[in-house]
Amino acid sequence: MIGSSSTLEDLAEQISTASKAISGFLAEKDGPPLSFAQDGALEFPSGPEDIMIARRNLREATKKLYDLVTGPSEHLRWLACRYHDLSSLRWIYHFKIAEAIPLNSEVSFAEVASKAGVDESQVRRVLRHAMTNNLFCEPKVGYVAHTAESSILVRDKGLHSWVGYTTEESFPSSAKLVEATEKFGSSGEKTETAYNIAFDTTLPMFEYLSTQPERAERFAQTMGAMTATEGYNIRHLVNGFVWEQVEEGSTVVGGSTGHASVAIAEKAVGLNFIVQDLPEIVAQGESILNTSLKPRISFMAHDFFTPQPVQNADIYLLRFILHDYPDKFAEKILENIVPAMKENARLIVMDGILPEPNTLPKSEERIIRIMDMEMMTTFNAKERELEDWKALFTRVDQRLKLRNVKKPVGSVNSVMEVVLEA
Ligand SMILES: C[S@@+](CC[C@H](N)C(=O)[O-])C[C@H]1O[C@@H](n2cnc3c(N)ncnc32)[C@H](O)[C@@H]1O
């Protein structure tokens, strides 16, 4: 853990120590090098806990050192201009610029412009800005090629969707947060959000998306891509609860396109799953389900604002659901599940628990704070502190007891085991 000292020398020493540990680990590991070049590693390889801690320390210390030597005025000046990072990324996504650049070779700006159907000078200017973020490079003047990071836009459909959703939907919404507060104050309604203002709709976000299948699909893929990130990796759900100890033949009710259920099913081979979500999402999940899992995983369209039709399941899983809703709607979702729960049935809620200030490294706290802002912007919802969670369960039913909370190492979210006591 990075100490509280902030002198340049201390930070430099911490950086040196952590760098040595990491270099030693990487030297022993097969695989592509850490590099910005296109053949560089797309992820930092996973390693033993001490290396992951050294990496976390290195990131913390380098950022702190960078910010310190930049100085407060200079830092603030350019912090206030970061919207252009997203603006150029959005332009690149929207006009399919990454797709117009071949992998493993360079191409002139003129050719990219012609293929994408946009102006050459604009392409050059936007790409040269993006290059300052390690997206694309200019191996010789007038020519552009992919870097490791920009190549992901072509190679990884899920992350491509993530960039699409965040830049095309969240970014314009975030720019309307002030207008939303001006107009609606501190509203707890799903239809009085910055998202509603940005897209000029009176529908809640998910209902609005369901009127536009391509955008709904992009969101579902974004959720799938999230499960591949370090902090939101699906393995944290798989390892954050002892699924293998759940009685054989038990039924778990999950959601989305079934990616979480699939991951659990692969580990806990005795469990069966019913995946519930909006009709178009379950249809998508059904179409991509591996044949070998079909006997154990079935799909069912279900609106969680209506009573839960699957009675007496052993586990009801809500991953990344309740944080999307202001309290009164989160309560409604739970109220619809409780009557279907048999005694000692469990509710597994995987969501963030806001940390006490200054108890996490800034880079980790930042992710959950970003998510909190995202919830405010899109849903008028929020990430919750532990006491908020307990109060929510109790308000819904006094018998709902938070029995266990586990935050797996590296996970942003926690796995909350809630039981319906007799
Ligand atoms: C933030 S995503 C979480 C998805 C998934 N649980 C996961 O962990 O990746 C929220 C999910 O809730 C679904 N959803 C939204 N409104 C719903 C409703 N009224 N009934 C059922 N599902 C709904 C969305 O389609 C989406 O799949």
The ligand as a Gaussian input file, in Angstrom:
#p B3LYP/6-31G(d) Opt

LIG

0 1
 C      -26.862000      -3.183000     -15.608000
 S      -27.537000      -4.522000     -16.456000
 C      -26.954000      -5.885000     -15.527000
 C      -26.949000      -7.136000     -16.321000
 C      -26.438000      -8.386000     -15.604000
 N      -27.181000      -8.683000     -14.402000
 C      -24.954000      -8.330000     -15.340000
 O      -24.539000      -8.486000     -14.223000
 O      -24.196000      -8.110000     -16.283000
 C      -29.224000      -4.412000     -16.048000
 C      -30.068000      -5.495000     -16.697000
 O      -31.425000      -5.338000     -16.266000
 C      -32.265000      -5.593000     -17.355000
 N      -33.570000      -4.958000     -17.114000
 C      -33.859000      -3.641000     -17.143000
 N      -35.137000      -3.422000     -16.823000
 C      -35.679000      -4.645000     -16.582000
 C      -36.973000      -5.083000     -16.180000
 N      -37.973000      -4.196000     -15.984000
 N      -37.167000      -6.386000     -15.992000
 C      -36.152000      -7.275000     -16.191000
 N      -34.894000      -6.930000     -16.568000
 C      -34.666000      -5.629000     -16.767000
 C      -31.512000      -5.013000     -18.526000
 O      -31.972000      -5.532000     -19.758000
 C      -30.070000      -5.434000     -18.196000
 O      -29.796000      -6.716000     -18.709000

